[in-house]
Amino acid sequence: MQVTVKLFATFRNGRFKIAEQELPEGTDCRFVVLDLGLTEQEIGIIMINGRHGTLDQTLKENDILSLFPLVGGG
């Protein structure tokens, strides 16, 4: 299945901004995160098609997965 993956902020370093990925049916967000070399602890926000998502959420054909890192500051 085709899924669009969008990375934000520091996740783009050495990776990409937007990429189309061919993934097996039943793939969840956790698989994509780990496949990108990220850890679950680095993830601040997951959005699927503009709505809040979770690591365990199964992706569907033509979904848009957006990954945002944790943000610190003061």
N, C-alpha and C positions, 0 to 999 in steps of 0.2 A: 504494500500500500504506500502511497505517496503522502508524506507529511512535510510541512514547511517548519523549519526550526529557526527561531530568531534568538540571537544572543545579545545581551546588553552589558554595558559597562566593561568591567575587567574580564568578563567571559569571552569577549571578542579577541583579546590579546593572543595572537598566534593561532587563532581559529578563523572564524568568519562572522559576518553580520547576519546574513540570511542564507539559508541553504535548503534545497529540496533534498529529502532523504527517502530512499526506498527502504521500508521496514517490513518485517514479517507481520501478518495479521496477529492481533492480540498483544502487541508490544505495549508496554506501559512507559510512563515518563521516566521511571527509575532507570530503565535500560538505556534510554537516550542520554541521560545525565552521566551515567557511568561510562558509556561508550565514548563520550566526549572527554573523558579523563577528569571529570569533576567529581567531587564527593557530595554526598547528601547534605553534609553540614554546611557546605558553601552556598546552598540554594536559599535565597531569600523569598522569592515569589515565583510561582509557576502559574502561567496562564494558558488556557486552551481556548482558542477562538474568542479571546477577550474576556474570558471568565476565569475566576480562581480555580486552580486545579491542584491535584496532589500527586505525589510520587507514584502512588499505586493506581492512578487512573489510567485506564486503557485508552490508547489513541485509536482514532478511526481515520478512514480514508479522507484525505484533503484537510485534516486538522492543521491548525497553526499553533505550534507549541512555542511559547515565549518563556525564556529563562532569565531571571534577574538575580544577581548576587546579593548577599547580605550587605547592608549599607551601614557604615558607622560614621560617627561624627558627633559634633556637639555644638 
